[in-house]
Amino acid sequence: MFKQIIDPKKVGLSNDRLNRIEVAMQKYIDDKLYAGISTMVCRKGALVHKSFVGYADIASRKKLGPATLYRVYSMTKPITATLVMTLFEEGKLRLTDPISDYLPEFKNIKVSEVDGEGNQTCVKPRRPPTIHDLLTHMAGFSYHFAEDTPVAKMYDMSSFEVDNLRSFVSALSVVPLAFHPGTRWHYGLNIDVAACIAEIVADMSFQELLNTRLLKPLEMNDTYFTVPYSERSRIATMYGVMDIGHSEFNSTKAEKMYSEQKHLQVVDPQKSSPCNREGFARGGHGLIMTLDDYARFCQMLLNKGELHGARVLGRKTIAFMHENHVSQAILSATWELEQLQGYGQALGSRVCMSPQAAQVMSSPGEYGWGGAAKTFYWIDPQEEMFGIFMTQKMAAVEKPDKDFMNLTYQALID
């Protein structure tokens, strides 16, 4: 699957126009902004474009290829959300359930409030955070690199070295929430908490849950948290200015460092996305996988929950997941700052509500997500099409992923 490229005209795309993708991506390589970029486009179940330009590792001149493994970071989140929804379908959890029903250490969680003079106090939440809050980033959890809440600096970075998911999540219970649940959107460790709840409900480790419910049925045989020693040479080298797992990382600092950077530099990502820590698992990041494996996941979603006879979710569940779940008032307050105008928050991913506002050639209902190393995917049910963009540049400021998306849509001719 996804190996033989068909004549794009058979599914309504121009081959000459699709060829513009590789030309544009090659320019990013020639300009020495990226080491390598991989792209894939499928429409109506057929592979119409697949390209590997540049290198998996510049120093050794090792080229990118189908076997290359990529750290996908937050592109782990839609996979986790899918697993949570399999348990929802079985009646084993409700989206309205308070997280403390499964994680009692969060029963007494507090909320940080800051007054006009900057004084911080911790108060009882107006209501408890729910599983729905987790899947929509409205529970109040943050990331250590967030710059708009004092809670971010309160996370114990040593807990990030813990491999066990339950221990990692439990450590979050002593830190106050950044806001009252359901009142704001804020990107954070929400999906990691959801993953922990999933393994408790399923009574198996998150890795085992991932294997049995997704990887094996979809034949995603090249997807790992811990990459086997024999396969680690296939992992693409990470470039950038600083690992996102560094305690001092934030977007402002990264942008400043990029403005001063003269050439691509290797970054060690082992702190944020280790490849060799047995037992390591997270719901919000950490998967390392091939382009083809992510394509299998995308095709399953586009097929309304099924791939080659293996059904992961029902049609109605897929549709429900990928609708906007957050009020316009909350989106307007935060998403414009995140450069996500025109999009809403689905369960575990974003969803396009207005291509005009997003300023991308997309369709209402298109959905997807990205990762810290500039990986990106989108799925367009209206056009029966998906695209995947893979590279390894930490917190990159350029937007080749958006170029790739527009270059794909301009190739449609039917």
C-alpha positions in Angstrom: 0.0 0.0 0.0 1.2 3.6 -0.8 4.0 2.3 -2.9 2.7 2.5 -6.5 1.9 6.0 -7.8 -1.0 6.0 -10.2 -1.7 8.5 -13.0 -3.1 11.5 -11.0 -5.6 12.3 -13.8 -7.5 9.1 -12.9 -8.5 10.7 -9.6 -8.8 14.3 -10.8 -5.3 15.8 -10.3 -2.8 17.2 -12.8 0.6 15.5 -12.7 2.4 18.6 -14.0 0.9 20.7 -11.2 1.7 18.1 -8.6 5.3 18.2 -9.8 5.4 21.8 -8.5 5.5 20.3 -4.9 8.9 18.8 -5.3 10.3 21.9 -7.0 9.1 24.1 -4.1 10.4 21.7 -1.4 13.8 21.4 -3.2 14.2 25.1 -2.9 14.0 24.9 0.9 16.8 22.3 0.7 18.9 24.4 -1.7 18.5 27.4 0.5 19.9 25.3 3.4 16.8 25.9 5.5 16.0 22.2 5.8 18.1 19.0 5.6 15.3 17.0 3.9 11.5 17.0 3.3 9.2 14.1 2.5 5.7 14.6 1.1 2.8 12.4 0.2 -0.6 12.9 -1.3 -3.4 10.4 -1.7 -6.9 10.9 -3.2 -9.8 8.5 -3.5 -7.7 5.7 -2.0 -4.8 6.1 -4.5 -1.3 7.4 -4.1 -0.7 10.3 -6.5 2.4 11.9 -5.1 5.3 10.8 -3.0 8.6 12.7 -2.9 11.8 12.6 -0.8 14.2 15.5 -1.3 17.3 16.2 0.6 18.9 14.2 3.4 18.0 12.3 6.6 21.5 13.3 7.8 23.6 16.0 6.2 26.9 15.0 7.6 26.8 11.5 6.2 24.8 12.5 3.1 22.3 9.8 3.9 19.2 10.4 1.8 15.6 10.4 2.9 13.6 7.4 1.8 10.6 5.2 2.5 12.4 3.5 5.4 13.2 6.8 7.2 11.8 7.2 10.7 10.6 10.6 11.9 9.8 11.9 15.4 6.3 13.1 14.9 5.8 14.8 18.3 2.2 16.2 18.6 1.0 14.2 15.6 0.8 11.5 18.3 -2.2 13.4 19.7 -4.8 12.4 17.0 -3.7 8.8 17.4 -4.3 9.0 21.1 -7.6 10.7 20.7 -8.6 7.9 18.3 -7.8 5.3 21.0 -9.8 7.2 23.6 -12.8 7.2 21.3 -12.6 3.4 20.8 -13.2 3.2 24.6 -16.0 5.8 24.3 -17.7 3.6 21.7 -17.6 0.6 24.0 -19.3 2.6 26.8 -16.2 2.4 29.0 -16.0 6.1 29.5 -17.9 9.3 28.8 -16.5 12.6 27.6 -18.4 14.3 30.4 -16.6 12.2 33.1 -14.4 14.1 35.5 -10.8 13.0 35.2 -10.7 12.4 38.9 -13.1 9.5 38.4 -10.1 7.6 37.0 -7.2 9.6 38.5 -8.2 10.2 42.2 -5.0 12.3 42.8 -6.7 15.1 40.8 -9.7 15.2 43.1 -8.3 18.2 45.0 -6.6 19.9 42.0 -6.5 23.7 42.3 -6.6 26.6 39.8 -4.1 29.4 39.6 -5.6 32.9 39.7 -3.5 36.0 39.2 -4.8 39.4 40.3 -4.2 42.8 38.6 -1.0 43.3 40.7 0.4 39.9 39.7 -0.3 38.1 42.9 -1.0 34.4 42.4 -3.5 32.4 44.5 -4.8 28.9 44.1 -8.5 28.3 44.3 -11.0 25.4 43.9 -12.0 25.0 40.2 -15.6 26.0 39.4 -16.1 22.6 38.0 -13.8 19.6 37.6 -11.9 19.0 34.3 -13.4 16.4 32.1 -12.2 14.0 29.4 -13.8 16.3 26.8 -11.7 19.2 28.3 -8.6 17.1 27.8 -9.3 16.3 24.1 -10.1 19.9 23.3 -7.2 21.5 25.4 -9.6 23.3 27.8 -8.7 21.4 31.0 -6.1 23.9 32.2 -2.9 21.9 31.8 0.0 23.7 30.2 3.4 23.0 28.7 6.6 24.2 30.4 7.4 26.4 27.4 4.1 28.4 27.5 4.7 32.1 27.9 1.3 33.3 28.9 0.8 31.6 32.3 2.9 31.4 35.5 1.8 27.7 35.8 4.2 26.7 33.0 7.3 27.4 35.2 5.8 25.3 38.0 6.2 22.0 36.2 8.9 19.8 37.7 11.1 19.0 34.7 12.6 16.0 36.4 9.2 14.3 36.0 9.7 14.4 32.3 12.5 11.9 32.7 10.0 9.4 34.1 9.1 6.7 31.5 5.9 5.3 33.2 2.9 7.3 32.0 0.9 7.0 35.2 3.8 8.3 37.3 4.4 11.2 34.8 0.7 12.2 34.9 0.4 11.9 38.6 3.2 14.4 39.1 1.0 16.9 37.3 -1.6 16.7 40.1 0.4 18.9 42.5 0.6 21.8 40.0 -2.5 24.1 39.7 -4.4 24.4 36.5 -3.7 27.5 34.4 -7.4 28.5 34.4 -10.9 27.2 35.3 -11.7 24.1 33.1 -13.9 24.9 30.0 -13.2 28.7 30.1 -10.1 28.9 27.8 -8.2 27.0 25.1 -4.6 26.5 26.1 -2.2 24.0 24.5 -0.8 21.6 27.1 -0.3 18.1 28.5 -4.0 17.3 28.2 -3.7 14.4 25.8 -1.1 12.8 28.0 -3.6 12.8 30.8 -6.2 11.3 28.4 -3.8 8.6 27.4 -3.3 7.7 31.1 -7.0 7.4 31.6 -7.3 5.2 28.5 -4.8 2.7 29.9 -6.6 2.6 33.2 -9.9 2.0 31.6 -8.5 -0.6 29.2 -6.5 -2.2 32.0 -3.4 -2.4 29.9 -0.4 -0.2 29.2 -0.8 2.6 26.7 1.7 0.9 24.4 -0.3 -2.4 24.5 -3.5 -0.5 23.9 -1.9 1.2 20.9 -0.6 -2.1 19.6 -3.8 -4.0 19.9 -6.3 -1.4 18.8 -4.4 0.5 16.1 -0.9 -0.6 15.0 -1.6 -4.3 14.5 -5.1 -3.9 12.8 -3.8 -1.2 10.5 -0.5 -2.9 9.9 1.5 0.1 11.1 4.6 -2.0 11.6 7.1 0.9 11.7 5.6 2.9 14.6 7.4 3.1 17.9 7.9 4.8 21.2 11.1 2.7 21.8 12.8 2.0 18.5 14.5 -1.4 18.3 18.3 -1.0 18.4 18.6 -2.6 14.9 16.3 0.1 13.4 17.7 3.3 15.1 20.0 4.1 12.2 16.9 4.8 10.2 15.9 7.8 12.4 16.4 11.1 10.6 18.7 13.6 12.4 17.0 16.5 14.2 18.0 20.1 13.3 17.2 23.4 14.9 18.3 25.6 17.7 17.2 23.9 20.9 15.3 20.8 22.0 11.7 21.6 22.9 12.2 19.5 26.0 14.9 21.9 27.3 13.8 23.6 30.5 14.6 27.0 29.0 12.8 26.5 25.7 10.1 28.9 24.5 9.0 30.2 21.1 10.3 33.7 21.6 13.8 32.4 22.5 13.7 29.9 19.6 12.7 32.7 17.1 15.6 34.9 18.3 18.1 32.0 18.0 16.9 31.2 14.5 17.3 34.9 13.5 21.0 34.6 14.6 21.6 31.1 13.1 23.9 31.0 10.1 23.5 27.3 9.1 21.6 24.2 10.1 22.6 22.8 13.5 22.1 19.3 14.9 19.8 19.2 18.0 19.7 16.2 20.4 16.0 15.4 20.8 16.5 12.6 23.3 15.1 14.6 26.2 11.8 15.4 24.5 11.4 12.3 22.2 13.7 9.4 23.3 14.2 6.5 21.0 15.8 4.1 23.5 14.0 4.3 26.8 12.2 1.0 27.4 8.7 1.6 28.8 8.5 5.3 27.6 5.1 6.2 26.4 3.1 9.5 26.1 -0.2 10.5 24.6 0.8 13.9 23.4 4.1 13.2 21.7 6.8 10.6 21.4 5.9 8.4 18.5 8.6 7.7 15.9 7.4 6.4 12.6 7.5 6.2 8.8 5.7 8.3 6.2 3.8 5.2 5.1 2.6 4.3 8.6 1.1 7.7 9.2 -0.6 7.4 5.8 -2.3 4.2 6.9 -3.7 6.1 9.9 -4.9 8.9 7.6 -6.5 6.6 5.1 -8.4 4.9 8.0 -9.8 8.2 9.1 -10.7 9.2 5.6 -12.4 5.9 5.1 -14.6 6.8 8.1 -12.9 4.5 10.5 -11.9 1.4 8.4 -8.9 0.2 6.5 -8.7 -3.1 4.5 -11.5 -4.7 6.5 -10.1 -3.6 9.9 -12.6 -1.2 11.6 -11.2 1.0 14.3 -14.1 3.5 14.8 -17.6 3.8 13.5 -18.6 6.3 10.8 -20.6 8.5 13.2 -17.8 8.6 15.7 -15.3 9.8 13.1 -17.7 12.6 12.0 -18.4 13.6 15.7 -14.6 13.7 16.5 -13.8 16.0 13.6 -16.5 18.7 14.2 -15.6 21.9 16.1 -16.1 21.4 19.9 -15.1 24.8 21.1 -17.2 28.0 21.2 -16.3 30.9 18.9 -15.8 33.2 21.8 -13.0 31.0 23.2 -11.5 30.4 19.8 -11.4 34.1 19.0 -9.7 34.8 22.3 -6.8 32.4 21.7 -6.6 30.9 18.2 -5.9 34.2 16.4 -2.8 34.5 18.6 -1.9 31.0 17.6 -2.2 31.8 13.9 -5.1 29.3 13.6 -7.7 31.7 12.3 -10.4 29.9 10.4 -10.0 26.7 12.3 -11.9 25.1 15.2 -10.8 22.5 17.8 -11.9 19.0 17.1 -11.2 16.0 19.5 -7.4 15.7 19.2 -7.0 17.8 16.1 -8.0 21.1 14.4 -10.8 21.4 11.9 -11.3 24.0 9.2 -14.4 26.1 9.4 -13.5 28.8 6.9 -10.7 28.4 4.3 -11.0 32.1 3.6 -10.2 33.1 7.2 -7.5 30.4 7.3 -6.1 31.7 4.1 -5.4 28.3 2.7 -7.0 26.5 -0.2 -8.8 23.9 1.8 -12.4 22.9 2.4 -14.8 23.3 5.4 -14.4 20.1 7.4 -10.7 19.5 6.5 -8.8 18.4 9.6 -5.4 17.5 10.9 -2.5 18.5 13.1 1.2 19.1 13.2 4.3 18.3 15.4 7.1 20.3 17.0 9.6 19.1 14.4 7.5 20.6 11.6 5.7 17.4 10.7 2.1 18.0 9.4 -0.9 16.3 8.0 -4.3 17.2 6.8 -7.4 15.2 5.7 -10.1 16.6 3.4 -13.2 14.4 3.4 -14.9 16.7 0.8 -12.1 16.2 -1.7 -11.5 12.6 -0.5 -7.8 13.5 -0.1 -5.0 13.7 2.5 -1.5 15.0 2.5 1.5 14.3 4.8 4.6 16.4 5.3 7.6 15.1 7.1 10.8 16.8 8.1 12.9 17.2 11.3 13.5 20.8 12.2 12.6 21.7 15.8 10.2 24.6 16.2 10.9 25.9 12.7 9.7 29.4 11.7 9.3 28.8 7.9 6.1 27.4 6.5 6.9 24.8 3.8 4.0 22.7 5.2 1.5 25.4 4.2 3.2 25.7 0.8 2.8 22.0 0.4 -0.9 22.2 1.2 -1.6 24.9 -1.2 0.5 23.3 -3.9 -1.6 20.1 -3.5 -5.0 21.9 -3.8 -3.9 23.9 -6.9 -3.3 20.5 -8.7 -7.0 19.6 -8.5 -8.6 19.6 -12.0 -11.9 17.7 -11.7 
